[in-house]
Amino acid sequence: MEEIMENMQPVPEEEVHYSPLRYAWGAVLAFFGVSSRTHRASKKRAKLVGDVFTYIVLLFGAFIMVYPFWWMLAGSFAYTGRGAGSETVLHSLIWWPSVSTLDIPESEAEVSFFENYIILFTEGLKGDYFASNYDYFRAVLNNLFYSIVPVVVGVITSASAAFSFAKIEWIGRNKVFFFLLAAIMVPGPSIMTTQYAMYSAMGMMNSGTAWMPLVIPGLFGSIMTAFFIRQFLFGLPTSIIEAAKIDGAGYFRIFCGFILPLAMPAIMAQGLLSFMGCWNNYMASYIFISSNSEWINLPHAMQMMANRERFTSNVAPTIAASVVCVLPVLILFACFQKLIIGSLMLTGSKE
């Protein structure tokens, strides 16, 4: 009805004196939802045009973000071995490599579609510094070890600290918390030299114990994780803890029986974020673990593989290594993105 009333309004007398060019330009603006002196645009059309423009911008931004991952996935199936030439194949790659593992010459019919991944896991790290029986699968297992054990134990440790800071009254609680919170402002790489000297003096960087610098520090939790879980716990009613105390439950039983189940969304979200950080922790492995150690993690192994002479001309297996390194994190984030975002929103509660 509002649109009908707008169309029934009389045209001002002075509009008849506008030039045809200006009148046509006003009609074009009205079509796109912009009112002018010559034409009055519909509000519905203006909203529709605005929505279409917004979605076009969002789709373009999504394409810019997704395309590098697609290029990497497509490049992992490029055929760059046995004289095919990495530069020619990859530089011409837009949507799919010009010569892929599907386009195998008849003389090399034994090459499979997953040729680059087979080379990665069978020959990626053999020779040079490593023994003949060392393969890329060992680096994947190392990464799982470095990402699961410290995260599971560390998140529980952080949750117990968050419970203490949020729900237990003790002298100096806030002062201790703010002192620990100040450690967040210290960049991690700035203290790695000190950590290197300390771990070396403690014998944690020997050949058999090279895994310790990437596992043991994470077992004590993270102040950032404790901060987010603490903010989440402030939203839980204190009456639950008081009722459990009346029934004779101690703090340990309250934490295991009530706090952990209720705070599981925040704990899971922070655990996933910590897992992503540990999975991609290249710098710690590069500094604390020697390059010829069998305890190197996945990003470190990928860097060593890229520097090998045989893969400077055959780059596709290295791109496949990048896919193996990135894909688990992308799958986890895609499956649990609502949980992560929801937890971050819930941690904004005030004390």
Sequence and secondary structure as in RCSB ss.txt:
>XXXX:A:sequence
MEEIMENMQPVPEEEVHYSPLRYAWGAVLAFFGVSSRTHRASKKRAKLVGDVFTYIVLLFGAFIMVYPFWWMLAG
SFAYTGRGAGSETVLHSLIWWPSVSTLDIPESEAEVSFFENYIILFTEGLKGDYFASNYDYFRAVLNNLFYSIVP
VVVGVITSASAAFSFAKIEWIGRNKVFFFLLAAIMVPGPSIMTTQYAMYSAMGMMNSGTAWMPLVIPGLFGSIMT
AFFIRQFLFGLPTSIIEAAKIDGAGYFRIFCGFILPLAMPAIMAQGLLSFMGCWNNYMASYIFISSNSEWINLPH
AMQMMANRERFTSNVAPTIAASVVCVLPVLILFACFQKLIIGSLMLTGSKE
>XXXX:A:secstr
 HHHHHHTS   GGGGGS HHHHHHHHHHHHTT   SS    HHHHHHHHHHHHHHHHHHHHHHHHHHHHHHHHH
TTB  TTTT HHHHHHT SSS SSBTTS  GGGTT  TTHHHHHHHHHSS STTS TT  HHHHHHHHHHHHHHH
HHHHHHHHHHHHHHHHH   TTHHHHHHHHHGGGGS GGGGHHHHHHHHHHTTTTSSTTTTHHHHTGGGG  HHH
HHHHHHHHTTS THHHHHHHHTT  HHHHIIIIIHHHTHHHHHHHHHHHHHHHHT HHHHHHHS TT TT  HHH
HHHHHHTSGGGTS  HHHHHHHHHHHHHHHHHHHHHHHHHHHHHHHTT   
